[in-house]
Amino acid sequence: MSEPGTVPPILDLRADAVTLTRALCDIPSVSGAERVVADAVELALRRLEHLEVLRDGNAVVARTSLGRDTRVVLAGHLDTVPVAGNLPSRIEGSGGDAVVWGRGSVDMKAGVAVALRIAATVSSPRCDVSYVFYDQEEVEAARNGLGRLVRTHPEWVRGDFAVLGEPSAARVEGGCNGTLRVEVRVPGVAAHSARWWRGRNAVHEAVEVLTRLTRYRPRQAEVDGLVYREGMNAVGIRGGVAGNVVPDECVVTVNHRFAPDRTPAEAERHVRELFDGFEVTLVDLAPGARPGLGHPVAAAFVEAIGQPPAAKEGWTDVARFGELGIPAVNFGPGDPALAHADDERCPVTQILDCERALRSWLTSA
C-alpha cells in the first residue's frame, strides 16, 4: 500500500473506458514508482465480489473461480516511461477524431483501462479470467514485474491463452521479436593528444564496428505465417576521458532485434560472429515469442476480432507467456509508433472498439 497518510486515488471501474484511461494516466507511474497506481487498482478490484485479488510488490492480480474448462489471462503493465510535459491528460478533437492525449495513453494505460472495465462489468464470463497488472516493464528485463510473477507465483499467471493489452491499433499482433543488447569494446592506447602518434585512438578504430553495422543486412523471417523484420543497430557510443587524451577504449552499444524462430542463444551467437575479433559483452536479453495462432483458443480469438493478424515488430511480454507454454497475442488500443512519444495520444474509437471486442468474445456462447 502507499506510504502512511497517503490515500490512493479512487478509480471508478463503472465509468466508461475513456474516462478510466484518463484517470490512470493522471496517476504518474514511471517505472519503479508504481505504488500509488497499484494501490488504486488493488482497492478498486477488491470492491468486486466476484474476483479474488492478490498482490506481489506493485503487481496486482485478480481472478475468477467459476470452474470453467478454459482460463484466459488479460494482462497489462502499469508503468510508463518518464513524463515529458504530457500530463495531465486531456481529450483533443471530437467525434470519431477524438484522442486521449498524455503519457501512458498508448503505452499502455488505455489497454489497462479496457481490462479493468471488463473485470468490473463481466462477472460471469464463458471462461475463467485472470487479470494481471504489473510493474517495471519499461526497464531492463531483470526488473520486469511479470517476470517476477512467473518466477515466484507462476500459478497466478497460468492459463490456456493470454491477451496482452499492448498497443496494436485494435488489431491482433501475434508473437514478438526477441531483443538483446551487447557492448562491443574497441581497445586503444592512451597518449597525450599533442603526441598522438604515441597512442592508438580507440574511437577512430571503432569505425570497423560501425562499418560492419552499416553493411549488415537484416533478414525478414516468416514464422507461423507472419513475417518478422530483424534489426541490428548501434544505440550508443562512448569513449575518451579528457579533451587532451587519445582514448584508450571505445564502447559501442548494439541492439539486435531477432525473429522468434531464433533462440536467445542463437541470436547471441549471431551477434558475436558479426563482431568477431572484438570483445563482446551481453548486457540484456529477452526471448521472442512465436505467434501460437494455431492454438484453438487463439484461433477463435482472431476469428472473433475479424481482422487478419500481423507480426509484432517490437518486444513485448507475450514472450514471458510463451516461456510458460501459453499462446499469447498483443491486442490493445493505440498506435505503437506513438508509444513513448512526447505527443503520445490514443484514439477514443480504438479504446471503445477493444472493450467491445473483448466483452463480446468473453460473453458469447
QUIURHU-V589210 format. One line per field, one symbol per residue. ss: DSSP state (H for helix, E for strand, - for the rest). phi: phi as a letter, one per 30 degrees, with the letter a starting at -180 (. if undefined). burial: + if it has 9 or more other ideal C-beta (glycine too) atoms within 8 Angstrom, else -. Layout:
# QUIURHU-V589210
ss->???
phi->???
burial->???
This chain:
# QUIURHU-V589210
ss->----------------HHHHHHHHH----E----HHHHHHHHHHHH-----EEEEE--EEEEE-------EEEEEEE--E---------EEE--HHH-EEE---HHHHHHHHHHHHHHHHH------EEEEEEE------HHH-HHHHHHHH-HHHH---EEEE--------EE-E-EEEEEEEEEE-E-EEHHHHHH-E-HHHH-HHHHHHHHH----EEEE--EEEE-EEEEEEEEE-----EE--EEEEEEEEEE-----HHHHHHHHHHH----EEEEEEEE--E------HHHHHHHHHH----EE------HHHHHH----EEE-----HHH------EEEHHHHHHHHHHHHHHHH--
phi->.deeiccdedccdcddddddedddedcebdejbceddddddddddddcddcccbbbhccbbbadbciddbbcccbacccbdedbicbddaccibhdcdbdckejdccbddddddddddedccdbddbdbccbcbchddbeedceddeddddcbeddcdacabccddebhibdcchaddbbbbccccdbbdadddbeddcbddddddedddddddddcdccbdbhjccccdabbdcaabljbadbbddcabbccbcccbdddcdeddddddddddcejcdbcdcaabddbddidddedddddedddibddbdddccbdedddeddicdbbcaadjdedcdiddceabdeddddddddddddddcdd
burial->-------++-+++---+++++++++++++++++++++++++++++--+--+-++++-+++++++---+-+++++++++++--+--++-+-+------+++++++++++++++++++++++++--+-+++++++++++++---++++++++--++-++++++++++++++++++++++++++++++++++++++--+--+++++-++--++-++------++-++-+-+++-+-+--+-+-----++++++++++++++++-+-+-+++-+++-++--+-+-+-++++++++++-+-+++-++-++---++++-+++++++++-+-+++++++++++-++----+++++-++++++-++++++---
